[in-house]
Amino acid sequence: MAPSSIHSLLLVLFLSFGVCISLARVVPVSVLCSKHPNPTNCVNILYNIDGIGAGIELPGSIPPYVINTIGHAGAFETYTLLNTLIRNATDPKLKQRYIACSADYVGTLDYFNSAKDAYTSANYKDMKSNAANVIKAVQDCDRRPPSDPSQLPLLNNRMQDVSNIIIILADFLLGKY
Ligand SMILES: *[C@@H]1O[C@H](CO)[C@@H](O)[C@H](O)[C@H]1NC(C)=O
């Protein structure tokens, strides 16, 4: 074999090896969601992502998508809704709840930004703790009385579901599973 063919062969072997390694890190949605406290919600959230049927490549583009486009953007929508709820509320207790929740949601926006940065620098421990902080902030909001006729309780649950997905992604990246 000419030296150039040997080089090509080595290149092909090298590339195949790389592909095998990345294939080994594709996690099926069903496997990831089996670790989630609400597997059905987990599957419903993830199956809205284009191309997710092939599984979740780790690391790859899915974790930042979940953090930014589902997590951060969703939290921002809820924050915007809260501004309207504050303006509309006639019950002073409910108004207090919305004002406090608005501050909780400002916190979640910071946590999502930190989680995104942590993922980018492969600091999966911080990615995980920031997602856990989102859950704490949302639970603080949810604990506030009185009972709430708005969409907020539903959105709080969804935000916790999304954050639990981020925690599980971090656990896979940390080699826990
Ligand atoms: C706030 O009140 C306006 C006017 O009554 C209404 O159209 C809107 O749907 C309300 N928004 C929320 C989030 O309750």
The ligand as a Gaussian input file, in Angstrom:
#p B3LYP/6-31G(d) Opt

LIG

0 1
 C      -55.992000      40.832000      32.602000
 O      -57.164000      41.598000      32.403000
 C      -57.451000      41.856000      31.044000
 C      -58.619000      42.838000      30.996000
 O      -59.677000      42.391000      31.804000
 C      -57.778000      40.522000      30.349000
 O      -58.070000      40.718000      28.993000
 C      -56.552000      39.605000      30.464000
 O      -56.834000      38.329000      29.927000
 C      -56.146000      39.465000      31.918000
 N      -54.883000      38.737000      31.925000
 C      -54.611000      37.776000      32.801000
 C      -53.302000      37.088000      32.633000
 O      -55.365000      37.453000      33.694000

